[in-house]
Amino acid sequence: MSKLLGLLGCHAQDSEVCAMVHWLGRGIRTLQSAVPMAKPLKDATYLHLRRMFKIPHEYQYAIIKSYPKVFSVFVDIGANQGQTIETILLYDSKAKITSFEPHPVLAEVLTNRYADQPNIRIIPAGLGDAAGSYELHIPTYNGFVYDGAASLDYEAAHWPNKDLIFGYDEAKLAISSLICEIVTLDDFNLKPDFIKFDVQGWEYRALLGARSTIAKHEPLILIEAPCERSMNLLNEWEYKEYGFVDGRLRPGRVCNRHANCIFLTPSRCRMLDMSSTKS
């Protein structure tokens, strides 16, 4: 839903807009599930149009523009089709981006796409709290592969449901699995200003594996649909939730739990305030 909000330039706190976007998203998913062979064309068109019209895939990333010279080192956890990479580059073409993608086919596509851009590094692995080999579960509905909903959590991979697709038929849902590599963020000695988690129910374990990196650098953390355990963990680390409204951060919850949520430490928030004052 947050992707459509970004496309429309809307904010998640508007309940009427959220309802409209949810209905629209449900219709799009229903249509694409009916024509699964069109997925490669859909993905290529999506990338081309966003590049042509300079459209961020989610509106919260405009925070990079609103608070200049604060964010330069990004960690993208759950790269999928490269949506976050493309959005960051809209605001800062020289940003240093390290992206993790456990699906080997998607990781290879991204590696080839950005091979000539030394500021972008694609790592073909997922993140967790310990290194190892795990099963990645990928949902397919009526032959349409929902690779963006792939998860290391088997239950979380059952993402397509009656609330997301008109005329949903459970018999058309299939879950395939493949072995992928898992590493911890703390193994990479990165110095991020901004970390995005979009890992379909796995963010708690990914956070645990990033504990030292987060404690040392206090990056802004953006998580799609954070679970209660992740919220509690971030609270223990002195992170507080913020919303991004009208180009500025606002303390407290202004999104629903199915949207992107932003978390900051007090010191990182002060840094953003200073940047805003100077800009």
Buried (B, 14 or more C-beta within 10 A) or exposed (E): BBBBBBBEEBBBBEEEBBEBBBEBBBEEBBBBBBEBEEBEEBBEEBBEEBEEEEBBBBBBBBBBBBBEEBBBBBBBBBBBBBBBBBBBBBBBEEBBBBBBBBBBEBBEBBBEBBEEEEBBBBBBBBBBBEEEEBEBBBBBBBEBBBBBBBBBBEEBBBBBEEEBBEEBEEEBBEBEEBEBBBBBBBBBEBEBBBBBBBBBBBBBBBBBBBBEBBEEBBBBBBBBBBBEEBBEBBEEBEBBBBBBEEEEBEEEEBBBEEBBBBBBBEEBBEBBEEBBEEE
